[in-house]
Amino acid sequence: MRMKPSRRDVFRTGGMATASSMLATAAPAEAKPVRSWDDNIYTRIGVRPFINLTATYTINGGTLTLPAVKEAMEEASYFSVNIDELQEGAGGRLAQLFGCESAMVTCGCAAALAAATAACVAGGDPEKMQQLPNLAGLKDEVIMPRQSRNPYDHAIRSVGVKIVEIDTREDFLAALGKHTAMIAVLGTGEERGKVRLEEIIAAAHKMEVPVLVDAAAELPAKPDPYLSRGADLVAYSGGKILRGPQCAGMLLGRRDLIYAARMNASPHHAFGRSMKVGKEETMGMLAAMEYYFSKRNIQEEYRTWESWYRSVSDVITKVPGVTTKILPAKGASPFPVLDIAWDPAKLPVTAGELYDLLINGNPRIMSHAAGDGYSFVMRPAAMVAGQEKLVAQRLFDIFSEVARRSAKPAPGSPSVNIAGRWDVDISFVVGSSKHAFYLETGGARVTGFHMGLKLKGELRGKLSGNRVLLRSSLPVEGTSLPYTFKGTVEGDRMSGEVDLDEYGKARFLARRRQG
């Protein structure tokens, strides 16, 4: 079973990496010694770096910037310039590189989505700009195919608009109307949808409604694959596979809309003022694209990463029950990945338990291992040469140790019965909330529902003695909110800790409702 990658537990403390002999690369073939893993700018403030197997995740630091990007950012830091003039100049050069009408640098792809939405709602009218996110009297809807919904919808919704979700062509045509400010499509979700981008664009343009494509993690091309199909705007992340500044992104497309997006963004006192992109990030982003279009050899990088995978696979598959498979570049991962799986009958360790061992071990390794399954994917874009050997050895050691254990003992029989309705008080670091559980039990197994303030999701878990573990996921907009409750049961009271995934920790106290 392949587990969905998780952004979890990144704030846990753990063991530190001591492999000072590791090499760092600007690209896989360019090796330079790194500073000590025991004494560096992070360890001096109590933060332990890790080997990053999650590639481009922002919460794990994104990928490593190219040397050309670092040099450009340093040089830019020694001069003062007018930011409007800089955006005009850098945007003009980006437009030449991409072969599009216009472009702008933003402080990430999410900022590009917000700026694009503000431009489509308020245009270049300063009075309307000042009104945002109050949309009274303005167009206030953004249409989005169901297959394009994702957590980054929040950047679009932050402008105040309502996302109207559609599935079929009939849904789309019915939703398209006088309240439609924009249509937003996720690039990697478009092919899964029931309405092609060309159909969306043709109908939208008849009503003068712009179409935005979110291509955050994708590899761009000239001509741009979405603008060439008729899209008005397309947004990219700069700190992912492009290896530009972590706090940079790009918005490309129609000249008038890009100009309006710039006016709605920093340094102007409008909705996007808080989304500041500095002169250093702007020039770093441009340097990344200059390098990408003139010197970077992605296929060579793929071959290097695949050689790392073979090196890891050769070591860890010596442990009976471990299997690996290289999966080609596709969709939101524009690079090959390594699928690592194991037989739980031979290796009784869950992916979640493996995550803990990796992040708390030596060297410290951040991974996508999560949950109750028995596999995870390894992604290479933030790794440097030499780290693959350390990863291989650490995984081999863990799997070998697990294999030496006897079969995992069955959990203790439940000593409590938690079936019924529970009123749940959750205490966050600031504030509190009242939730509810509806639980059914069958031996050690727990199923049911978790009711939040307004959301509802399925719940599952297990009992061991008087200890309880419950997991739920509450769907909302384009994402879901995961909760993991761990605690003890005493009569009609249940209490313990809540893991809120990327949102940290909380405490809970639940009381069984009588009658």
N, C-alpha and C positions, 0 to 999 in steps of 0.2 A: 504494500500500500504506500503510495507516494503521499507524503504530508505536504500541505500547503506551506510555503515559506512564511516564517513569522518574524515580526520585529519585536522580539520579546527579550526581557531580562537584560537589556543592554546596560542597565545601571548596577547590575550585580558586581560585587568585588570578587576577585579570585586570584589565582596564582599568576605570577608574572613570567613573561618570556625572558629567558636568559641567553638566548642564542645570539651572541654578539657577532658571530661569524657570518650571519646572513648577509646576502647582497640585495641592494635595492636597484630597480630598473626604472628608467623613464619610459621606455618601451621594453618589451620582453628581451630584446637583444642588447640593451644598453645597461651595463652593470656598473654600479658605483657603491662603495662602502657606505653603510648607514651609521648613524650615531648609535651609541650603546643603548641596548634595550633596558639596561639596568639604571642608566642615568641619562635622562633626556628631558626635553622641555615639558613633557607630560608627567613623567614620574615625579618631577620636582614639586608638582601640585597634587600628588596622590592619585593620578590617573594612569592606569596601566594599559598601554597599547596592546593590540592583539594582531595575530595573523587573520586576515579578513577573507573568509570563503563566501561572503555574501555579495561581493562585487559592488554594485552601484547604490546600495541602500544609503539614503541620506543619513539615517539615524546611526549608521555605522561608519560615517565619515566619507561615504562616496568612494570614487576611485582616486588614484594618485595623479596629481597634475603633471603635465609634461614639462620638461626643462625649459622649452621655449615659452611656455605660459608663465613659469616662475620669473624668467628673465624679463618678459614684457611687463609683468605686474611690478617688479622692482623698479624698472626704468620709469614707468608711469608715475610711481610714487614720488619722484623727485621734482615734478612740475605741477603747476596749477593751470587748469583749463576751464573754460565755460562748458558746463555739462550739456546744454542744448547743442552747442557746436560740436562737441564730442560725439553725441548720439547721431548727429547728422553725418559726420565724417565716418564713424565706425559703421553706422547703418548703411551708408552708401557703399562702403567696401564689401560688407557682407552681401549686399544685394548683387554686386558684381560677381562674387564667388558663387552664389547660388543661382544667378541668372533670373532674379525676381525683381519686382518693382521697387520694393523697399524692405527695410529690416530695422530692428532695434534690439539692443541688449537689455535684458531684465535681470533681476536678482534671483533667477531660478525659473523653471517652467511654470510652477504654480503662479508666480507673479505675472508671467506672460498671459496665462489664462484669465487672470483677474483684470489685467490691463485691456485685453481684447474685449472682455465682456463690458467693461466700463465704456470703451470706445463705441461699442454697438448700442449701448443704452443712451449715453449722454452725448456722443459725438464730440464735436469741438466746441460746444456751447458752455462757457464758463458757469452760467447760472445753473444749468442742469448738472454740471460737474459738482458744484457745491451742494446740490440737493442729495447726491448719493450718500448712503444707500436707501434713502427715502425715494420710492419709485412712484409716488402719487402723480398721475398724469403722464407717466412715461411708459414705454413698452416694458413689460415686467416678466416675460416668459422666455425660457430657453428650451428648445426641443432637443431631446437626446434619445437615441435608440437604446433600448434596454441592454443590449450587448455592450454598449459603451459606458455604462454606469461604472464608477470606480471611486475610491476614497478621495481622489483629487477633484471631484465635483465640488468639493467645499470651496475651492478657490473661485469657482464661477458663482456659487450661491452667495459668497461673501458680499457681492455687489448688491444683493437684495432680491435677485430674481428667483422665480420659482422654476424648477426643472420639470418639464412635462415629458414624461417617459412614454415612448412609443415602441411598438413592436413590428406591426405590419405596415404596408404602404397605405392602407386605408386609415390606420391610426394616424400616420404622419400627415396625410392630406387633411384629415379632420382637425388636427391640432394646429396646423399652420394658419395663422390669422393675424388680425390687427394688433394683438398683444405680443406677437413673436418678435423679440429683439435679435435673436441669434439662434443658429442651430449648431450644436457642438457634437463632434464625433471623435471617439477614441480611435486612433489609427489602427491599433492591433485588434480592436473589436469590430471594425467595419466589415471585414470579410465574414464574420460570424452572423451579422445582421441579415434581416430579410429585405432590406432596402439598400440598394447600392448607392455609393456616394454620388455618382452621376445623376441618379434619379432625384436624390435629395437636393443637389445643387440646382438642377433644372427647375424644380418647383419653387425653391426658395428664391431664386433670382427673378422669377416672374413677379414676386412680391417685394423685391428689393431687400431681402433678408440675407445678411452675410452668413457664411458657413466657416466655422473654425474647426481645425483638426488638431487634437492633442497627440503629438508624436514624441513625447518626452524622452523615452529611452531608446528610440530608434536611431539607426545610422542614416544621416541625411544623404542626399544625392543631388547632382545637377544634371538635368532639371529636377526640381523637387517633385517627388511622386504624387503629392497631394495638390499642390498648386497647379501642376500640369493637368490634373483632372478637373480643375475648375474651382477648387476651394479658394476662399478669399484670404484666409489666414491659417498659418500652421505654427505650432509652438514646439520648441525643443529644449531639453535640459542641456546645460553646459558641463555639469559635473559628473555625468555618467560616462558612457562609452567614449564620448568626445574628449574626456580628460582635460577639460578646461577648468576654470575656477569652480569650486564647489558651490559658491553663491552666485551662479550666473546661469542665464538661459537666453533664448532668442525667440523673437516673434517675427515672422516673415510674411510678406503678402502685399495686399493692395496699398498703394501709396497713401491714399486718403485715410484709410483705417489705421495704418501704422502711425501717421501723424497724430490722429486723434488719440491713439493709445499712449503716445509719448506725452501729450498734453494732460492726460488723466493720470500720469505716473510721476514719480519723483524726478526732478526736484520741485515740480509744480505742486501747489497747495490744492490737491484734489484727492480723490479716493485712494490713489496709489502712493501718496506721499510717504507712507510708512515702509514701502517696499523699495528702499533705496539701493541702487546699484552704483558703486563707486567708479572712479576713473580707472583704478587698478583692475577691477573685475572686467570692465568694458574692454580694455586693451588686452587683458588675458584671454577673454573669450574670442576676440578677433585673432589673436595669435594661434589659439587652438584650431580655428577654422582654416587659417592660412596653412598651418602644418598639415591639417587633415587633407586638404585638397592638393597639396604639392608634394608632400614627402611621406605621409603615413601609409604603411602597407598592412592593411587589416588582415589580409589572407595569411601573411607571414606571421602575424600575431596569433591567428587561429592555430597555425601549425605548431607554434611554440607552446601554446596552452594545451593542445592535444598531447604533446610530448610529456607535459607535466602530468596529465591524467594517466597516461600509460605508466609513468613512473610510480604514481600513487597506487594504481591498480595492481601492478606487478607485486607490490609489497603486501597490500592488505588482503588480496585474494588467496594468499598463502594460508589464511585462517579459514578452515572449513565453514561454509555457510555464508561467506561474504561474496557478493557478486557486484559487478560494475558494468556500466554501459555509457558510452559517450553519445550524447544527444546533440544533433547539429544546431547551429544558430537558427533561431526562429522567434518571430514576434517580439515580445517585450524583452527578450534576452538576445541581443544581437551578437552573440558569441556562443561557442559550444559550451555545454555544461556536462558534468560527470554525475550520473545517477549512481549512488551507493546504496545498496540494499543488503539485508542479512536475514537469515532464517531464525526466527525467534525460538524455534525448538532447539537450535544449537547454540544460539547467542541470546539469552534472555535479558536483553536490555532494550528499552524503548528509545525512540529518537529523542524524546524529552530528557531522559536520563543521560543519553550520550551528550546532549547539549551541555548539561551541567558539568560533566566530566571534562569536556573540551574547554569550556570557558573558565573553569576553575583549576585547570591543570597547568603544566609547564612543558612546552610553551603554551601561552594563552591563545586559544583559537575561537573565533566567532564563526558560527555556522548557521545553516538553515534547519538543522535538526530540531524537531519540535513535536510534541504531542505523544500519542500512544502508538504510533506506527513504527515501522522498521525500515525506513529509508530516508534519505535526504539528498538534495542536489548540492554539488560543489560548483561554485562559479568563480572564474579566475581573474576578473578584470582589476581587482585591487591587490592581487598578490604580486610578489617580486621573486625573481629567480633565486632558488635555494630554499624557499619556504615550502615548496612541494615535498621536499625530502623530510622536513620536520613534520609536516602534516601526515605523511605516509607512516612515519615511525610512531607518531602519537596514536593514530587510529589502530595500527597493528598492535601496539601495546595494550590498548583498551580492549579490543576484541579478543586478544589472546587471554587476558586476565578474566574476561567474562566467560570464555570457553572453559577455563579451568574450574570455574565455580560449579557446584552441583546445580541442578535445575532450581529455578527460583521457587521458594516455598510458597504455597498457596496462601493468600491473605487470610488473616484470622476471621473466623465466623463473626457475623454481626452480633453485638450484644444489645443493640437498640433497634427500634422500629421507627423510621422517620416518615412513614406514609402520612399524607394529609396536607392541609393548607398551612403555610407558614408566613407570618408577617416578618419582613426582613428590614432592619435598619442598617444602612451602610454609612459609615463615617469616613469621609474623604479627608485629605490633608487640610482642605478648607471646605466647609459645608457638609451636609448630610442629605440622604434621600431615603424614601420608603419604597421598598420593592416587595415582591411576594413570590413564594415558591408553591407549586402544586406538584407534590411528589407521590410516586408509586414505587414500591420496592418488590423485588423478587430475589430473595436470598441477599447476596452482597451487592446486587445490581440495583441502581437507582435510575429512574426515568421520570420525565415530567416536563413542566414548563416554568420559565422564569419570566415574571412580569416586572418591567421597569416602570418608570414614570409614565411613559406612553408606549413603550416598545414591548414586544413579546417574542420569545424565542424558545426553542427546545432546550432541554437540560438533560444531562446524563451524568452518571457518577458511580461511586462505589462506597461501600461501608467495610471497615475492618475494625472489629471490636466496637468501640464507641467513637472511632475517628471517621470523618466523612470527607470525601473529595467530590465536588460538584463542578461541572463545566457547562457553560451556556454561551450562546452567541445571539445577540439581539440585532436583527437587521434594521438598517436605517439608511435612507437615501441610497448612495452607491456603495455602501460598505456595510460592515457589521461590527458590533462591539463585543469583544470576548471577555468573559468573566471566569475566573477560577477561584472557587471557594474552598478553603482548607480549614478544618476546625474539628471541634469535639462536640458531642451531644451529651447533655445531662438532662434526662427527663424530657420536658417540653421546651428546652432551650438549646440552641445551637450557636456557637460563636467561634470566631477565628479570623483569618486573614483573607483578603480578596486580592488576587493578582489581576490588574487591569491592563495587562499587556503593555503597550507603549505608553499608557497613561499612569504607570506606577502602581502603588499599593494603597489599600484601604483596609478598614476593619469592619466586621459585620457581627450583628447580634440578631438572631431569629427566634421567634416565639411561635409555637404551634397554636393555631386557632382552635378553640374548643367548639364542639357542636357542629 
